Amino acid sequence: MSSQPVSATPAAPGPRQKAVHPMSGLFNGVVIRLTLRGSVSRKRALLFAIPGLILIVVSALLKANATGSSWPPVFLGQFGFSVIIPLTALLVGSSVLGAEIEDGSIVHLLATPVSRLSVVLGKYVVAVGLTVLFAAVPEYLAGAIAKGPANKLTIGLFVGALAGAVMYNALFVMLTALVSPGRALAFGLVYVLLWEGLLANLVAGVRLLSIGHYALAIANSIAHNSTLNASLNVGTGIGMGIVVTAAALAIAVNRLSAFSIKGDIA
Amino acid sequence: MSTIELTGVSRWYGNVVAVNDVTMSIGPGVTGLLGPNGAGKTTIMHMMAGFLAPSRGEVTVAGQPSWRNHEMFRQVALVPERDSVYAFLTGSQFVAATAKLHELADPEGAARRAIAMVELTDAQDRRISTYSKGMRQRIKVAAALVHDPEIVLLDEPFNGMDPRQRLQMMDLLHAEGDQGRTIVFSSHILEEVERLSGIIQVIVGGRLAASGDFRAIRRLMTNRPHVFVVRSSDDRTLGSVLIGRPAVSGVELTGQGLQVSASDYGTFAREVAGLSRDHGIRLTQVLPTDESLESVFTYLLAS
C-alpha cells in the first residue's frame, strides 16, 4: 500500500513514488482528448460547420447557374482563404482554450505538472484538426464540385486551406491566451473582416502580413491560377507562415505560464 | 519541506490593495484561512497556488517560488473555488484523467481510492453535470488528492455543502492533516472553524489580523461583548434591573430602546425574559445587533 498514490493508512508521508514516463513528449494525449471532448460537447460546436457549409452550398449554386469559370478561384480562394477559413478557425481556435478559461475549468488542467507548452500544443492540434475537418475538407469538396476532385485548383485550394488552418489557429489560440474570451472573439472578428477580408485584398503592402495571402501563395504554387490573386511567392508564404505560427504559439505558452485567476478585491 | 511561506507579500490591483504586507508560515496539519468576503484570502490562496503573482514579497511553496512554476504541482494540489469541472465527464473519468495528467502508474486505481475517500463511489459513473454542488466539491477534492500531494490548497471548499457533508469534509481534511500533509482551506463561514482543531489565520482588510491556535481565537470570539437592542413597556426600569446582572456589562438608554452590552451571550439570553416578567415589564424586541461576520472579524482586528 505504501507505494500507492492515495493510501488510507496513516503512514508517515515519506517520499512518494511516482511513475514518471521517461519521455512524456510535447503532445499530451489526455489534454488532447479532454479538449476534443470539451469542444464538441458544447453547443457552439454546431457553429463550426456553418462557414464550410456555406462554401459548399454556394459552390453548388454557382456551379449550376454561373456562366463564367472564374468564380472558383475568387470565391474559394480569395473569399474562402480570407473569410471562411479564418472564421472557422476563429470559432474553433477561440473555443479550445477560451471556453475553458471562461468557465474556469482550465485551472484543473493548469494545476498539474503538465508543461504549458504541452497544454498549448494539445489545444492547438485539436483546433487545427477541427478546422481541417470543418473548413479545409469543405474547401476540397467545394473545389471538387467546381472543378473536379483531381483538378490542380482543387488540390491547391485544399493544401492552401490546410496551411491556413495551421496558421490561423496559432493566431487565435494566442489571442484567447492574451485577452478575455469575449474580447478574443470580437478582436478576431475585426481582424478577419477588416484585415484579412478587406485591407489585405485592397492594399498590396498588407499582404506581407496576411495569413490569407500566405495560404493563397501556397495554394497557387500548386494551382498556378492567376485569378487566385496570389501576390506573394510561395517561399515568402511558407517562411512568414512558420514565423507567425511559431511566434503566436510561443506567446500563447508564455501567457499561459503566467495565467492568473481574478481574485477578490478588498 | 511541506511548508508554505509568505514573506512581506502584498498584492494590489491598480490603486486597490487586496493584500497588504502579509507574512505567514504554514506547516503540516490543517490551517484555516478565514476572513469576510473581499478580505483578500482568495487573493492569498491564488498566490500560494501560483495563479497570481505577488506585487511585492515572496511566496514559496514546498521550498520553491509558486509563481510560474508548474513543476510545483507534483507536491501541491489546488481545489479551486469555482464550480467548474469537465462536466461532460463522469466522476471517475475526471479523477482518472487528473491522475494521468500527473503521470501516475495506475491512474484508475488511484482514482478509485481517491473517490472512495470522498465517499462518491456510488456516483462515480455518473456524469459530473448530474452532480449536486456538494458532490462537485467532493469530486474536485478527490481529483486534488489523487496524486498524494504533500500540500493541498482548498479555496472555500465548504461552499454549497450541507452540514453533514461539511462535517465529513472536515474529518477528511483532518485525516489528511494527521498524515503529515499541509492542508490549507479558506472560508468566510466561522461556524466551519468550530469543527477545526488546527491553526487559523484571520485575514481582514488584506492584512493578517490574527494568527494561531483556533481555540484561543475562538475564545476571543465568544468572549467579546454582544450588543442587543431591547425594547419593552418600561425601558428605564428594565435597564436598572439588567445592569445588576453579572452577564451584562453595560446599558444605554437610547431613543430606539435599550442598548445592552452582554459579556455572556448565553446567560443574558436566558435571563432577560424571566427578569422582565418578574418586574411586570413586557418585552417587545430583543435584537442582537452585531452578529454579522464583519463585526466578529472587526472585533478580532481590534483585539
Interface residues (C-beta under 8 A of the other chain):
Chain A: Q4 P5 V6 S7 A8 P10 A11 A12 P13 R16 Q17 K18 A19 V20 H21 S24 N28 G29 V30 V31 R33 L34 R37 G38 S41 D103 G104 S105 V107 H108 L109 L110 A111 T112 P113 V114 S115 R116 S257 A258 F259 S260 I261 G263 D264 I265 A266
Chain B: S2 R11 Y13 V16 V17 A18 V19 N37 G38 A39 G40 K41 T42 T43 H46 A49 F51 L52 A53 W67 R68 H70 E71 M72 F73 R74 A77 L78 P80 R82 S84 V85 Y86 F88 L89 A97 T98 A99 K100 L101 H102 E103 L104 A105 D106 G109 A110 R113 A114 A116 M117 K140 A143 A144 L145 V146 H147 D148 E150 A175 D178 Q179 G180 R181 G205 G206
